[in-house]
């Protein structure tokens, strides 16, 4: 049970599932029936309402400030997803998403400095640096149309970093179930907001009606897989430090690289990407760095008596209370 509830282990499993889902997403985004970005993101956000099923398992009414902060984090998360899939649609899966492996954990750590009492939560700084470095090596081995992809990548990385930190603040103050329910409801409200723009509303409903039943089926199967991975990511954040959990995202990019390579070799009609010696060497080096970082994390966890899981027993950081107070004060003024 100690392993199953360990934040690092949960994050490895979660990022692996999301990596599989993202390769699947790239295949779907290449098909006309599922190519509309508003339609694609809308249903991702709309399905988050299913998290309300967790209410009987430990939900309690939080302070208004924390409830509002969780809703805000959910809306920010949907914006991050929008730019994430925009980047995926613009480039090859293995190269475009690999860029995120360095920027997202770095953004998470930087945003955590003013909002969390310990930006890395006592975890190994060396492991964090190696895993983030692995993410940058992974994308450095690729050739990208930077002008087209980089704005979406940077916006997505920054928004994901903000989401991760806000979620940690909320989890520390409310517990996982309560924070997650409000967070996903914020994502749902963000999805409903997409319907306000007539062009997006037409794309959402027209694409949904025109898509073959088979495409819709595989889309929702993949959304379930992605949803499980996302749930586990936020559960891992509640157990450990968000910057470290984000740094482990290198696992998903290894999965994306391997998956895209195997599909290109076996089913090029589904997905075809370019692979050559420089890419293989760069990805191999990055994979080795990510594995080394995970090993260092594991050693550090054993030396501190559990590492990630131990973080749950600490009192909520004072800065979480400070953020809540500011948010509540701003609400009262309106």
C-alpha positions as CSV (number, residue, x, y, z in Angstrom):
1,X,0.0,0.0,0.0
2,X,2.9,2.3,0.7
3,X,4.0,2.0,-3.0
4,X,0.4,2.4,-4.3
5,X,-0.1,5.7,-2.4
6,X,3.4,7.0,-3.1
7,X,3.2,10.3,-5.1
8,X,6.3,9.4,-7.3
9,X,5.0,6.0,-8.2
10,X,1.5,7.3,-8.9
11,X,3.0,10.0,-11.2
12,X,5.0,7.5,-13.2
13,X,1.9,5.4,-13.9
14,X,-0.2,8.6,-14.6
15,X,2.3,10.1,-17.1
16,X,2.6,6.7,-18.8
17,X,-1.2,6.5,-19.3
18,X,-1.3,10.1,-20.6
19,X,1.6,9.4,-23.0
20,X,-0.4,6.5,-24.6
21,X,-3.5,8.8,-24.7
22,X,-1.5,11.6,-26.4
23,X,-0.3,9.3,-29.2
24,X,-3.9,8.3,-29.7
25,X,-5.0,11.9,-29.7
26,X,-2.5,12.7,-32.5
27,X,-4.0,9.9,-34.6
28,X,-7.5,11.3,-34.0
29,X,-6.5,14.9,-34.7
30,X,-5.3,13.8,-38.1
31,X,-8.8,12.6,-39.1
32,X,-11.3,15.1,-40.5
33,X,-14.1,13.9,-38.2
34,X,-12.2,14.8,-35.0
35,X,-10.0,17.6,-36.3
36,X,-11.9,20.6,-34.8
37,X,-9.9,21.9,-31.8
38,X,-12.9,23.6,-30.1
39,X,-14.9,20.4,-30.4
40,X,-12.0,18.3,-29.1
41,X,-11.3,20.5,-26.1
42,X,-15.0,21.0,-25.3
43,X,-15.8,17.4,-24.7
44,X,-12.7,16.9,-22.7
45,X,-13.8,19.7,-20.3
46,X,-17.5,18.6,-20.4
47,X,-16.6,15.1,-19.3
48,X,-14.9,16.4,-16.2
49,X,-18.3,16.8,-14.6
50,X,-18.1,13.1,-13.9
51,X,-15.8,13.9,-10.9
52,X,-19.0,14.8,-9.0
53,X,-19.4,11.1,-8.5
54,X,-16.6,11.4,-5.9
55,X,-18.7,13.6,-3.6
56,X,-19.8,10.6,-1.3
57,X,-16.1,9.7,-0.7
58,X,-15.0,12.5,1.5
59,X,-16.3,15.8,0.2
60,X,-16.9,18.7,2.6
61,X,-17.8,22.3,2.1
62,X,-14.5,24.4,1.9
63,X,-14.0,28.0,2.7
64,X,-15.2,30.3,-0.1
65,X,-11.7,31.5,-0.9
66,X,-10.4,28.0,-1.5
67,X,-13.6,27.0,-3.5
68,X,-13.0,30.0,-5.8
69,X,-9.3,29.2,-6.1
70,X,-10.1,25.6,-7.1
71,X,-12.7,26.8,-9.7
72,X,-10.1,29.2,-11.1
73,X,-7.5,26.4,-11.3
74,X,-10.0,24.3,-13.3
75,X,-10.6,27.0,-15.8
76,X,-6.9,27.7,-16.2
77,X,-6.4,24.0,-16.7
78,X,-8.8,24.0,-19.7
79,X,-6.9,26.9,-21.2
80,X,-3.7,25.0,-20.8
81,X,-5.3,22.0,-22.5
82,X,-6.4,24.2,-25.4
83,X,-2.9,25.4,-26.2
84,X,-1.4,21.9,-25.5
85,X,-3.6,20.4,-28.2
86,X,-3.1,23.4,-30.5
87,X,0.6,22.6,-30.4
88,X,0.0,18.9,-30.9
89,X,-2.1,19.7,-34.0
90,X,0.6,21.9,-35.5
91,X,3.5,19.5,-35.3
92,X,4.6,15.9,-35.0
93,X,3.5,14.2,-31.8
94,X,7.0,13.1,-30.6
95,X,8.7,16.4,-31.3
96,X,6.0,18.9,-30.3
97,X,5.0,17.4,-27.0
98,X,8.7,16.7,-26.1
99,X,9.2,20.5,-25.9
100,X,6.8,20.5,-23.0
101,X,9.0,18.2,-21.0
102,X,11.4,20.9,-20.0
103,X,9.2,24.0,-19.9
104,X,6.3,22.8,-17.8
105,X,8.2,21.6,-14.7
106,X,10.4,24.7,-14.9
107,X,7.3,26.9,-15.0
108,X,5.8,25.0,-12.1
109,X,8.9,25.4,-10.0
110,X,9.2,29.2,-10.7
111,X,5.5,29.8,-10.0
112,X,5.7,27.8,-6.8
113,X,8.4,30.1,-5.3
114,X,5.9,32.8,-4.2
115,X,3.0,30.5,-3.5
116,X,4.4,27.4,-1.7
117,X,6.6,27.4,1.4
118,X,8.9,24.8,-0.3
119,X,9.0,24.9,-4.1
120,X,10.5,21.5,-4.4
121,X,8.9,20.1,-1.2
122,X,12.2,18.8,0.2
123,X,12.7,16.4,-2.8
124,X,16.1,16.0,-4.5
125,X,17.1,19.1,-6.5
126,X,19.5,17.0,-8.4
127,X,16.8,14.6,-9.5
128,X,14.6,17.6,-10.6
129,X,17.5,19.2,-12.5
130,X,18.3,15.9,-14.3
131,X,14.7,15.2,-15.3
132,X,14.1,18.7,-16.5
133,X,17.4,18.6,-18.4
134,X,16.2,15.3,-20.0
135,X,13.1,17.1,-21.2
136,X,15.2,19.8,-22.8
137,X,17.6,17.3,-24.4
138,X,14.5,15.5,-25.8
139,X,13.2,18.5,-27.6
140,X,16.7,19.8,-28.6
141,X,17.1,16.7,-30.7
142,X,14.1,17.7,-32.8
143,X,13.7,20.2,-35.6
144,X,10.6,22.3,-35.1
145,X,8.8,25.1,-36.9
146,X,9.3,27.3,-33.8
147,X,7.4,30.3,-35.1
148,X,4.3,28.1,-35.4
149,X,4.6,25.9,-32.3
150,X,6.5,27.9,-29.6
151,X,3.8,30.4,-28.6
152,X,1.3,27.6,-27.9
153,X,4.0,25.6,-26.1
154,X,5.0,28.5,-23.8
155,X,1.4,29.4,-23.0
156,X,0.5,25.8,-22.3
157,X,3.6,25.2,-20.1
158,X,2.9,28.4,-18.1
159,X,-0.8,27.6,-17.6
160,X,-0.1,24.0,-16.6
161,X,2.5,25.2,-14.1
162,X,0.0,27.7,-12.6
163,X,-2.6,24.9,-12.5
164,X,-0.2,22.5,-10.7
165,X,0.7,25.1,-8.0
166,X,-2.8,26.3,-7.4
167,X,-4.0,22.7,-7.1
168,X,-1.3,22.0,-4.5
169,X,-2.4,25.1,-2.5
170,X,-6.0,23.9,-2.6
171,X,-5.2,20.3,-1.7
172,X,-3.2,21.4,1.3
173,X,-6.1,23.4,2.5
174,X,-9.1,21.3,1.6
175,X,-8.0,17.7,1.1
176,X,-7.9,15.8,-2.2
177,X,-11.6,14.9,-2.8
178,X,-13.0,18.4,-2.0
179,X,-10.3,20.2,-4.0
180,X,-10.6,17.9,-7.0
181,X,-14.4,18.2,-7.2
182,X,-14.3,22.0,-7.3
183,X,-11.3,21.9,-9.7
184,X,-13.1,19.7,-12.2
185,X,-16.3,21.8,-11.9
186,X,-14.2,24.8,-12.9
187,X,-13.0,22.9,-15.9
188,X,-16.6,22.0,-16.8
189,X,-17.6,25.7,-16.5
190,X,-14.7,26.6,-18.8
191,X,-15.9,24.1,-21.4
192,X,-19.4,25.6,-21.2
193,X,-17.9,29.0,-21.8
194,X,-16.6,27.8,-25.2
195,X,-20.3,27.7,-26.3
196,X,-20.6,31.4,-26.0
197,X,-18.7,32.1,-29.2
198,X,-21.0,31.3,-32.2
199,X,-18.2,30.0,-34.4
200,X,-17.0,27.5,-31.8
201,X,-20.5,26.5,-30.9
202,X,-21.2,25.6,-34.5
203,X,-17.9,23.7,-34.8
204,X,-18.7,21.8,-31.6
205,X,-22.1,20.6,-32.6
206,X,-21.5,20.2,-36.3
207,X,-18.3,18.1,-35.7
208,X,-20.1,16.0,-33.1
209,X,-23.0,15.3,-35.4
210,X,-20.8,14.6,-38.5
211,X,-18.3,12.3,-36.8
212,X,-18.8,8.6,-37.5
213,X,-20.0,6.5,-34.5
214,X,-16.6,4.7,-34.6
215,X,-14.6,7.9,-34.3
216,X,-16.8,9.1,-31.4
217,X,-16.4,5.7,-29.6
218,X,-12.6,5.8,-29.8
219,X,-12.5,9.4,-28.8
220,X,-14.5,8.8,-25.6
221,X,-12.5,5.6,-24.9
222,X,-9.3,7.7,-25.1
223,X,-10.9,10.4,-23.0
224,X,-11.5,7.8,-20.3
225,X,-7.8,6.8,-20.4
226,X,-6.7,10.4,-20.3
227,X,-9.1,11.1,-17.5
228,X,-7.7,8.3,-15.4
229,X,-4.2,9.6,-16.0
230,X,-5.2,13.2,-15.2
231,X,-6.9,12.1,-12.0
232,X,-3.8,10.2,-10.9
233,X,-1.6,13.3,-11.7
234,X,-3.6,15.5,-9.4
235,X,-3.7,12.7,-6.7
236,X,0.1,12.5,-7.0
237,X,0.3,16.3,-6.6
238,X,-1.8,16.0,-3.4
239,X,0.8,13.5,-2.1
240,X,4.0,15.2,-3.3
241,X,5.5,18.4,-4.8
242,X,3.9,19.7,-8.0
243,X,7.3,20.6,-9.6
244,X,8.6,17.1,-9.0
245,X,5.4,15.5,-10.4
246,X,5.7,17.7,-13.4
247,X,9.3,16.8,-13.9
248,X,8.3,13.2,-14.1
249,X,6.3,14.1,-17.2
250,X,9.5,13.0,-19.1
251,X,8.0,9.5,-18.8
252,X,5.1,10.5,-21.0
253,X,7.4,11.8,-23.7
254,X,9.4,8.6,-23.7
255,X,6.1,6.8,-24.2
256,X,5.1,9.2,-27.0
257,X,8.4,8.7,-28.7
258,X,8.3,4.9,-28.5
259,X,4.6,4.8,-29.5
260,X,5.0,7.2,-32.4
261,X,8.0,5.2,-33.7
262,X,6.2,1.8,-33.4
263,X,3.1,3.1,-35.1
264,X,5.1,4.7,-37.9
265,X,6.8,1.4,-38.5
266,X,3.7,-0.8,-38.2
267,X,0.8,1.5,-39.3
268,X,2.1,4.5,-41.3
269,X,-1.4,5.1,-42.5
270,X,-2.4,6.0,-39.0
271,X,0.6,8.1,-38.1
272,X,3.8,8.8,-39.9
273,X,6.7,10.7,-38.4
274,X,10.3,11.2,-39.3
275,X,13.0,9.4,-37.3
276,X,16.8,9.5,-38.0
277,X,20.0,9.0,-36.2
278,X,20.2,12.4,-34.4
279,X,16.7,12.0,-33.0
280,X,17.3,8.4,-31.8
281,X,20.6,9.5,-30.0
282,X,18.9,12.5,-28.5
283,X,15.9,10.6,-27.3
284,X,18.1,7.8,-25.9
285,X,20.1,10.3,-23.9
286,X,17.0,12.0,-22.6
287,X,15.5,8.7,-21.6
288,X,18.6,7.8,-19.7
289,X,18.6,11.1,-17.9
290,X,14.9,10.7,-16.9
291,X,15.5,7.2,-15.6
292,X,18.5,8.5,-13.7
293,X,16.4,11.2,-12.1
294,X,13.8,8.7,-11.1
295,X,16.4,6.5,-9.5
296,X,17.8,9.4,-7.5
297,X,14.3,10.3,-6.4
298,X,13.8,6.7,-5.3
299,X,17.0,6.7,-3.3
300,X,16.2,10.1,-1.7
301,X,12.8,8.8,-0.8
302,X,14.2,5.8,1.0
303,X,16.7,7.9,2.9
304,X,14.0,10.2,4.2
305,X,11.6,7.5,5.1
306,X,9.1,7.7,2.3
307,X,9.8,11.0,0.6
308,X,6.6,11.8,-1.3
309,X,4.2,10.1,1.0
310,X,5.7,11.8,4.0
311,X,4.8,15.2,2.6
312,X,1.1,14.5,3.3
313,X,1.7,14.5,7.0
314,X,3.1,18.0,7.0
315,X,0.9,21.0,8.0
316,X,-0.5,23.1,5.1
317,X,2.0,25.8,4.2
318,X,1.2,29.2,5.6
319,X,1.2,30.6,2.1
320,X,-1.9,28.6,1.2
321,X,-3.8,30.4,4.0
322,X,-2.4,33.7,2.7
323,X,-3.6,33.0,-0.9
324,X,-7.0,31.9,0.4
325,X,-7.3,35.1,2.5
326,X,-6.5,37.3,-0.5
327,X,-8.9,35.5,-2.8
328,X,-11.7,35.7,-0.2
329,X,-11.0,39.4,0.4
330,X,-11.2,40.2,-3.4
331,X,-14.5,38.3,-3.6
332,X,-16.0,40.2,-0.6
333,X,-15.2,43.6,-2.3
334,X,-17.5,42.6,-5.2
